[in-house]
Amino acid sequence: MKAIILFIAALATIASTQTEPMLVYVKSADTDVLSKPSGKSETLYTAKAGETLKVLEEDGKYYRVKTTKDIVGYVFKLRVTSEKPGSASDESLDNLFGEKKIGKRSGAMDEGSSSHSIRGREKDPSAKKK
């Protein structure tokens, strides 16, 4: 009986130490997967923006990763993110399509947002002085 309890406890310990692998996603187009954690090392593979990489370990400014093509190498940490593509927060999209964030309000930038959108041109053409 004690042997079964010890076996179950050992399995629980092993299961609790095994975590899901950390996944990162390539932020920048043409991100190099390198042979060593150095910008001067050989490029093993060029990952595309949005591509998923499995992190095997951290090494200073680099992650040691495994690509979907089973290539193991190093990628600079700033070239990847832990956020899945398309799951970006609203704040990262504030300036998309010319929106200007003002405090908690946002509004589209348009010609009327400045007093003179074209130099020398008045807002109301009928208001010209003679």
C-alpha positions as CSV (number, residue, x, y, z in Angstrom):
1,M,0.0,0.0,0.0
2,K,2.8,2.4,0.9
3,A,4.5,1.6,-2.4
4,I,1.4,2.7,-4.3
5,I,1.1,5.9,-2.4
6,L,4.8,6.7,-3.0
7,F,4.4,5.9,-6.7
8,I,1.4,8.2,-7.0
9,A,3.2,11.0,-5.1
10,A,6.2,10.6,-7.5
11,L,4.0,10.8,-10.5
12,A,2.3,13.9,-9.1
13,T,5.7,15.5,-8.5
14,I,6.9,14.7,-12.1
15,A,3.6,16.0,-13.6
16,S,3.8,19.3,-11.6
17,T,7.4,20.0,-12.8
18,Q,6.5,19.5,-16.4
19,T,5.2,22.7,-17.8
20,E,3.9,23.5,-21.3
21,P,6.7,24.8,-23.5
22,M,6.9,28.6,-23.9
23,L,5.9,29.7,-27.4
24,V,6.9,33.0,-29.0
25,Y,5.9,34.6,-32.2
26,V,8.2,36.4,-34.7
27,K,7.4,40.1,-34.7
28,S,9.7,41.2,-37.5
29,A,9.8,39.9,-41.1
30,D,13.0,38.0,-41.9
31,T,14.1,37.2,-38.4
32,D,17.3,35.1,-38.4
33,V,17.6,31.9,-36.3
34,L,21.3,31.8,-35.5
35,S,23.7,29.0,-34.8
36,K,25.1,30.8,-31.7
37,P,23.7,33.6,-29.4
38,S,25.6,36.3,-31.3
39,G,24.6,38.6,-34.2
40,K,27.8,37.6,-36.0
41,S,27.0,33.8,-36.1
42,E,25.8,31.8,-39.0
43,T,22.1,32.1,-40.0
44,L,20.5,28.6,-39.9
45,Y,17.0,29.7,-40.9
46,T,15.0,32.9,-41.6
47,A,11.7,33.0,-39.8
48,K,8.7,35.0,-41.2
49,A,6.6,37.5,-39.2
50,G,3.9,35.6,-37.2
51,E,5.8,32.3,-37.2
52,T,5.7,30.2,-34.0
53,L,8.9,29.2,-32.2
54,K,9.2,27.0,-29.2
55,V,11.6,28.3,-26.5
56,L,14.0,25.7,-25.2
57,E,16.0,28.0,-22.9
58,E,17.0,31.7,-22.3
59,D,20.6,32.7,-23.0
60,G,21.2,36.4,-22.2
61,K,19.6,38.5,-24.9
62,Y,18.7,35.4,-26.9
63,Y,16.2,32.6,-26.8
64,R,17.3,29.1,-27.8
65,V,14.4,28.0,-30.0
66,K,13.1,25.2,-32.1
67,T,11.3,26.1,-35.3
68,T,8.3,24.4,-36.9
69,K,10.8,22.8,-39.3
70,D,12.7,21.3,-36.3
71,I,15.7,23.7,-36.7
72,V,17.3,24.5,-33.3
73,G,19.0,27.9,-33.0
74,Y,19.1,31.3,-31.3
75,V,16.8,34.3,-31.9
76,F,17.2,37.8,-30.5
77,K,14.6,38.3,-27.8
78,L,13.4,41.7,-29.1
79,R,12.5,40.1,-32.4
80,V,9.8,37.9,-30.9
81,T,6.8,38.3,-28.6
82,S,4.7,36.1,-26.4
83,E,1.4,37.5,-27.8
84,K,-0.2,35.5,-30.6
85,P,-0.5,37.4,-33.8
86,G,-4.0,39.1,-34.0
87,S,-4.3,39.2,-30.2
88,A,-2.8,42.6,-29.8
89,S,-4.4,44.9,-27.3
90,D,-6.5,47.9,-28.4
91,E,-3.8,50.3,-27.2
92,S,-1.3,48.9,-29.7
93,L,-3.7,49.8,-32.5
94,D,-4.5,53.4,-31.4
95,N,-2.7,55.0,-34.3
96,L,-3.9,52.5,-36.9
97,F,-5.7,54.3,-39.7
98,G,-4.7,57.8,-38.5
99,E,-6.5,57.8,-35.2
100,K,-5.1,60.2,-32.7
101,K,-5.4,59.3,-29.0
102,I,-6.2,62.2,-26.7
103,G,-6.4,61.2,-23.1
104,K,-9.2,58.6,-22.9
105,R,-10.8,59.8,-26.1
106,S,-9.8,59.1,-29.6
107,G,-10.8,60.6,-32.9
108,A,-9.9,60.2,-36.5
109,M,-7.6,62.8,-37.9
110,D,-9.2,64.8,-40.6
111,E,-8.8,68.0,-42.5
112,G,-10.8,70.0,-39.9
113,S,-8.5,68.9,-37.1
114,S,-6.2,71.9,-37.7
115,S,-7.2,75.5,-38.4
116,H,-5.5,75.5,-41.8
117,S,-5.0,72.1,-43.5
118,I,-3.4,73.6,-46.6
119,R,-1.2,76.7,-46.2
120,G,-3.0,79.9,-47.0
121,R,-6.4,78.2,-47.4
122,E,-9.2,79.2,-45.1
123,K,-11.8,76.9,-43.6
124,D,-14.8,78.7,-45.0
125,P,-14.3,80.1,-48.6
126,S,-17.3,82.5,-48.2
127,A,-15.5,84.2,-45.3
128,K,-12.9,85.8,-47.5
129,K,-12.1,89.4,-46.9
130,K,-12.4,91.8,-49.8
